[in-house]
């Protein structure tokens, strides 16, 4: 048995693993890269395996960084099953076509520039229609169901507590009369996520492929984050500002709605009720068609909620509904939110601020010192969200420089990922400890801290694989090769050249903007100095590339 790591290696997106054993080849996840431009190049690059040789695929959950390249796989001829929980299948049915719409929109923008240069237009990675067609190969299963893939391969999906339908997947593979078990955690849930049950603890395994997003961090606990959440909203509303919450349409949005609904039932003092009443006087907008559809999927799968939530539902209180909650479906309704002269709470996708309606809300609120941008989920390096969280003074949105004057807050406790404590607890919970652990889905700094902690406290050997590495899973784990692909390398080279042409055009556009909007107007010396410093930073970056530093 061997495993090749083809995504989520020393980064948090693009989950994709190829497993070979008992005469079969199968994939675990086939996700998109999100974040930096360099990472996103990987999405259109050729797969480093023969699609026709893949016998089946196991999908841990519906988030696009785990499922987003399934339509590409389908377009290239894959017709064998994608096995996932029913809720994951339901969510993919709305999330993958939405991703297809985004691919179409992004390539349309890029092709406008190519057309002006007389260059051949490029196709999207896949279309919304392609994504809808790919759903025909999805095969839904239930949690705790032992599934026989073949005589020598069995799998079981367990609740990962990360999002609706997310799974920890156990895989038993028998070769030459010897059975070994490999466990893929997918994304492990934070132990106190609203709505969802805690992650299932697994009794034993030989090899563990585990996420490590927060390998060096601890989250706020539930009571702390609820109070912080309410205080931030109250203080912003007191200033007549707007709270903008960039939120992943599926998962975090529904959990925030639950939290807002639940706050009123907690035992609190007079100060709390004053803040809560203030909260109840403003509208709460969920501005994402995908989030609206996803909330419907949540309603249809309420049997997966934790015991507390199920009890609330049985009492007649829908935890995803409350007075003042409004859903905006059309683009026109979304635009109207920024034209209203009122305080509000706006929950909008995408969670990392890269695409979607959130960018319009940021454009209209980032400059306003009375407003707050409240982040509640992980922000990958290279994303607009990460730049804002890291303290950028200005950011570019739709080609316009926007000053970051708004209050910026980040409540990690709402993350859907386990922190270091619960990652360690997952390992401690094994009755029979893994022989070897592979850490994926994390940034290198956090992975190194977590690796050292695991090895020091448990004695289990840990590997942090690099992209394309293949490991033979034997008594002694052995690196047996590194997969490379000349076609992929050629694609990356051509794309770099294309990006250089685009950069040249954007510099020309920037020259015109600076001349017309700054140098020809009554711009202050202070603003001119800021522009000069930014140009100097850009010049230094170009010099570094030229000098290959």
N, C-alpha and C positions, 0 to 999 in steps of 0.2 A: 504494500500500500504506500502511496506517495501523494503529496499535496504540493501544488504550485500556487504561489501567492501572486495574484494578478491585479490586485487593487487593495485600497485601504492599508497600504504598507507605509508606515511612518507618515501617514496623513489620515484625515478623518472621513474621506469620501471615496467613492469608487469601489465599494466592497465587491470582491470577485475572487473566488477560490476554485481551483480545479483539483478534483480528487480522483485518483485512479486506484481501483482495487477490485478483486474478485471478478476480473474480466470486464469491468464497466468503467466508463468515464462519466463523471457528473460534476455539475457546477453547484456551488453554494453562493447565491446572490449574483446579480449582474447589474451593478449600480453605476450611476453617472458620477463623474468628478464634478464638484462644485467649488467655487472659490476663485483661486488664482487663474489667470489666463493660461499659464503653463500647464496646470493640472487639467484644465478643460480641453486642451488639445487632445488629451487621451480619448475623449468620447468618440470622436470620429475616426480615430486611428484603427487599423485592422485588429481583430481579436488575435491573441497569440495562441490560438488553438483552432483545430478544424471543427467548425460548427457541426458538420455531418457525423462527427465521431462522438458527440455528446449524447448519452443515453437518457438522461433526465436532469432536472434542476430542482434544487431545494431553495425556497425563498424564505428568509427569516422574517421580513416584514415589508410594508408597503412604501416606506420613505424612499424618495427618488435616488438617494445615494446608495440604495441597496437594490432597487428594482428598475431604475431608469433606462438601462440599455436593453431590456428584454425586447422591446419592439425592434431595435436594431438587430438583435439575435434572430428574431422572427423573419425580418426582411431578408436575412442572409440564408434562409432556408430551414431554420430550426423548427421542427414540428413535434418533438417529443414533449412530455408533460412538464409543466412548471407546477410543482407541488407546494401548496401553501395553505394556511388556515383559511376558513371561510371568510372571516372578517378581512384578512389581507387581500383575498380575491375581490371582495366587494369594494375595498378602498382603491385597489389598483385600477378597477374599472372606471374610476373618476380621475385618479391622479395621473395615470399614464397618458390619456388623451389630453389632459391639461398640459402636461409636459410637452406633448406633440405640438400644441398651439404655440407654446413658447419657442420651440425649435423653428417653427415656421416664421414667427415674427422676427426672431434674431437673424435668420438667414436672409429675410427680405431686406432688412436694414443693411446687411453686409453686401448683398447683391446690387443695391442701388449704387454703391461706390464702385463695384466691379463693372457695372454697366457703363458708368460715366467714363471709365478707363478703357472701354472696349474689350473687357475680359469676359470669359465665359462665366455664366451664372452657376452657382453651386446649389445642389439640392439640400434640403434640411436633413438633419440626422435621421428624423422620421417625422411623419405627419400625425395629426390627431386621428385621422382615419387608420393609419398604420397601427397606431397604439390600440385602437378599438378592436381591430382584427386580431391582434396578438392575444386578446383575452380568450380566444377559443382553445388555447392550449393550457389554460390554467385548470388545475385539478384541486378542488377544495377538500380539506381534511379537518378533523376536529382535534383539539388538544387531547393528549394522553392516549391517542389511538395508535396502536402498534401497526405499522404499515410494512407489508412485505413487498419490497421492490423486486427481488429475485430470491432464489433459494438461499443465497449467501449474503444478502444485504437487507437489513431492516432499519427503519427509521421511526422516530417518535418526536412529535412537536409538543413542547412544554411552554407554559405562559412565561414570557420574559418580562412582563410588567413595564415595557418601554412605551408602547402605544397599543391601540386596539388591534388585537390579532397578532402582535409580535411574538416571536418564538425563539426559545433555546432548542436547538435540534440535536438529538442524539442519533448517531449513526453506528450500527453494528456491522462490521465487515469480517467475513470468515474466508481465510485463505489457507489452503493446505491443511485444513482441519483445525486451524487456530483462529479464534475469534478475538478481534480487537475493537475497541469502541473509541470513537472520536466525537467530541462535543463542540458545537459551534454556538457561542452565546448570542450571535447577532449583537444587537445593542441591548445591554442589560439596563433595566429600569431603575430609576431612583426609588428607594424603598417606600417613600411616602407620597407618591404621585396621586393626586385626586382621581377618582373614578376607578383606577385600575388596581388589580391585585398585585401583591409583591411578587418578585421573580421566584420561579420554582427552584428549589434547591435540588441538585442532582446528586445521587448517591455515590456514583463511581464513574471513572472513565480512564482510558489509557493516555489519550492526548486531548488537550484543551486548546481551542482557538478562541481567545477572549479579547473583547474590546477593551480599550484603555483610555478613552476620551479624557476622563478626569483622574488619571493615574497619580497625579501629584496634588490633588485638591480635595477639600472637604466642602460640602454644601451647608447652607443654613438649614436648620431644622424647621419643621412645619409651622410651629407657633411664631417663630421669629420672622419667617418670610411673610406670613399672613399679615402681621402687624406692620412690617415694613411696606408691604404692598399697599395697605390702606392709608398709611401716613403719606406716602409719596403722592397718591391720588388726591388726598384731602388738601395737602399743601399746594398742589398745582391748581386745583379748582378754586381755592381761596384767592389765588392771583388771577382768576378768570382765564386761566390757560387751558390748553388741551393736552390730554395724555395720549400719546401715540404709542401703541404696543406692537412692534414688529413681531409677528407670531407665525409659526408654521401652521398652515391651514388645517392640517390634520394632526391632532394630538394636543399641542399646547393651547390652541384656541378653545377647544372644548373644556380643557382643564381650567382655564381662566374663567370661563363662563360658570363652571361649577363652583369655583372659589368665590366669585362674586355673589352667587346665589346662597352659598353656605354661610358667609360671614354674618348674615342677619340672625342666624340661629345660635350663635355662640354666646356664652355667658360673659358679658363685659360690663365695664363701668360707664358712668355718664359721659366721660370723655370719648369713649368708643362710640356711643350712640350718636353723639354730635357729629362725629366724622362719618359714621355710616349714613345718617340722614342726608348729609351733604352729598355723599356718593349717589344716593337714590334720587337726587333732584336733577341729575344730568343724564342725557341719553348715552347709551352704550351701543356703538355701531360695530357690527362685524362686517367688514368691507372686503369680502372675498367670495366670489361665486363658488370656488372650490371648498371653502370652509363651510358654506351653507350646505352643499351636497354631502360633505363629510359628516356634518352634524346629523343629517338624516341617517347616514350609515350607523352612526353611534346609537341613534334611537332604535334602529332595527337589530342591534346586537347587544342590548342591555344585559343579556344573560352573562356577558363576560365581565361585567362590572364587579367591583369588590362588594363584600357583604354590607358594609355601611351604606354604599350608594344604592344597593338593591332595596334596603330597608326604607330609604328615603322615597324611592320610586313607589313602593307598595303603599306608602302613606299618602300618595296622591300628589307629591311634589316632584315635578320634573326638574332635575338638577341642571338642565341645559336651557331653562326658560325662566324669565323673571320680568317684572314691570320695567319699562324703559329700554328693553333690549330690542334693537332693530337690525334687520339684515338688509344690506344694499346689494342688489343683483346686477344692475346695469352700470356701464361706465359713466353715464350721465348722473346717476344717483351718487356715484362715488365722487365725481367732481363737485357736486353740490355741497358735500360735507365741508369742503374747504372755503365755501362761499358763505357759510352760515356764521353769523356773528354771535356765537355761543360757545360756552365751554362744553367739552364732550370727551368721552373715552372712545378712541378709534383703535380697534384690533384689526390688523391688516397683514396679509402675506406679501412678500415672502419673509421668513424669519431672519434671513441674513441680509435682507434689503437689496438683493441683487436684481430681482425682476418683480413685475407686478405693480399693483396700486400703491404699495407702501412708499414707493419712490416719490409719488405725487404728494403724499401726506408729509413726507420728510421735507420736500422742497418748500412746503407752505408753513412748516412749524419749526424746523431746525434753527432758523434765524431769530425766533421769538424767545426772549429770555423768560417769558411767563409760562411757556409750554415745557413739557417733559417728554423725553423719548425713553421709554422703559423697556429694556431688553430682558427677556425671560428664557432665552435659549442660547445654546452654544453658537459662537460666531467664528467661522473658519477663517484662517489667514487668507488675506487677499480680498475678502469681501468688503462691501461698503459698511456693513454692520460692524465688522471688526475694526475698521479704521475709526469709526465714531467712538466705539467703546475704548479704543486705545488712546483717545484724546486728540484726534485731529481737530485743528482749529477751523479748517475749511474743507469741504468735500465737493466733488463735481457730480452734479445730478442733471441729466439730460443736457450735458455740455455747458452748464452754468455753475459757476463757483458759488457755493452757499456757505455762509458763515455759520459755525456751530455755536450759537448763543444759548440754546435751550439747555435745560437741566438734563444730564445723561445719567441714567441709573441702570444697574444690571443686577438682577436677583437670580443668582445661580441656583437657588433652591427649587426653582421651577423647571430646571433642566430635566429632560427625560432620561438622562444617563446617570448610572450609579457613580458615586464619588469613590475616592480611594478606600474609605472605610468599608463600603458595601461591596466593592470589588474583592477586597480581602476576605470579607465574610462569605462571599460566594465560594472562594477557594477553601476556606476553613470548613465549610459545610459538607464537603465530600467525606463520606465514610472511608472510602478507599481513594487516596489522593492520586491525581494525575501523575503519570510518569514524566510528562513534559508539557510545558505551556508555551504557546505562541501568542505574542501580543500584537494585535492589529488595531486599526481604527483609533489612532491616537497620534499626537504630535511627539516628536522624538524626546523632548525634555521630560514630558510626563511619563513616557514609556520607560525611560532609563530609571527614573525614581521608583516606579512601580516594580520593574524587574528586580532591582536591588533589594527592595523590601520583601518581595515574594521569596527570593532566594535566601535572604538572611533569616526570615521567620519560619519558612516551611522546608527549606532544603530542596525544593523542586527546581529542576533546571528550566531556564526560561530563554527563549529565543525571540529576538525582534527581527522578523524577516524583512528583506529588501524586495523591491519589485522584481518579479520574474524568477525568484529563487524557488527551486524544487527540493523538497526534503523527503527522504525515504523514512517512513515511520517504522522503525525497528526498535530493538532493545536499546540500541545506541542511535540517536537521531543523526542522520548524515545528510549534509548538503550535497546533492547529487548532480546539480546543474543549474544553469541560469538561462532562461528562455529569452531569446532575442529574435527580432524579425526585421529583415532588411527593408521590407515594404513599409513597415511602420516608421523606421528611422528616416526613410526617404520622405514620407508624408510629413514628418515633423520638420524636416529641413525646408520643404516647400512652404509650409505654413509660417515658419519664421520669416522667410523672404516676403510673404504676403503681408505679414504684420508690420514689417519694416516699411513697406509701401504705404500702408494705412497710417502709420506713425508720421510719415513725411507729410501726408495730406493734413493730418490733424495739427501739425506744427504750423503749416501754412494758414489753416483756419484760426489758430491761436494768435498768429501775428496780426491778422485782420481785426480780431476781437480786441486785442490790447490797444491797437492804434485807434480804433473807432470809439471804444467805450471808456478808455482810461486816459490815453495820452492827449486826445483831442478835447476832453471835457475838463471840468473843474475838479479833478480828482486830487485829494490831499496828498502831501508829500509822504505821509505815513503809509497810505495805501500803495503808492508807487514803490516805496521801499519793500513792502510785503511782496509785491509782484517780482521785484528784482531778486529777492531772496529765493523765491520759488523757482525762478528761471535758473538761478545759480545751482540749486539742488538738482534740477533736470540736467543741466550741463555736466555736473559731476557724475550723475548716473550714466550718461552717454560715454563719458571718458572712461569709466570703469569697464563698460562693455568693450570699447575699442581696445583698451589695454588688457582685456581678458582677466579682470580681477574678480 
